[in-house]
Amino acid sequence: MPRMTFSTDNVRQSDTKFPAVKLAQNEYWRVVIAEPQPTYEWVHTLRKPKLSPIDGKLQVREVTNKDGSKREVTDMDFVGSPRCLGSIDILEDRGIDNDHCPACQAALDYPDFFTRPERRFAVHVLKYSTKSGTSQVAPGPLNLETKVWRMSEARYAKVAQVIEEFGGENPDPTKIDLVLGPCTNAMYQNYEIAGSPQCYVARDEASWARAVETFEGNNAGDLTPYCGRKSDAGQINADIKEIVGRWKSAQAGGAPVEQPDFSNTLAQSGAGLLEGATAKRSEPEPAPTVDLASGLDDTVGGAANDDPPFEEKAEAPAPSAGSSSGKTAVSFADLMGSLPQRS
Ligand SMILES: [Zn+2]
């Protein structure tokens, strides 16, 4: 068994910590895309319902529709955003690959609990320093910062539309300034995207050199982890069990949730939990995926505030499917009794 000293040198750094495009309330950003092609992956968004600590029933919260009316929705906790295990060809063709991916199978078995995979995009952009509260570039040499912009399908479509509007037949996205804002909801990252007739990095050679230098000197490298978490079937199955178990518990009329509450592991851990705890999530979760949340606003029902923000839980160890020999999954086995078995 490996051992290591207590040293901050040994602390694992998340590989998705690069500064993201994230606007504050009412803020404007001016950016230019720094690479012609975004990275994308098919990704599952896994969520589980919150249960009331009092009666174990589904916890609901009130949301405001765009027209100002109110309604109640089931309050959800974010579980994870694993990359789909399906084959890319099948996914491009059918949008789902249940032969290779347990989360796709879950979306077919439990369409109320799981959604099909969606494409998630990530691209580097250069953010201009602008005059406070505006998208106007400050005079003098450009001041640029590299950021990672994560996009839902809907946001990707919007950006593609703007690029075509401003770039003509064969648009070069790296030569079109985009104005983001104003941000009308910082939590959900709702903001307009517009093209600008002027592109400051392309205005002269010095500015272009500055852009190249900024990007090459500081970028996140491979953006695949920003699209979704790397997972294997065991990890995804463990997530599925957790989610189905939560729903079944709620449906059973609020029986106590026997599965451990992984969101508070240290306080509640028993020996069994600790033993099973290390197998999962060797790869850090993506940082809070604000863009995913805003994407859902666009794609799920079209209402603005339908969905909770994707707040990643603190690293939540969970038993790995198949290797924890039921110690922490004792209650899972019962809960999962009626899960359809795959041949
Ligand atoms: Zn899948």
Residues whose N, C-alpha, C, O or C-beta is under 5 A from the ligand:
A	BS01	ZN	C84 L85 G86 D97 C101 A103 C104 P117
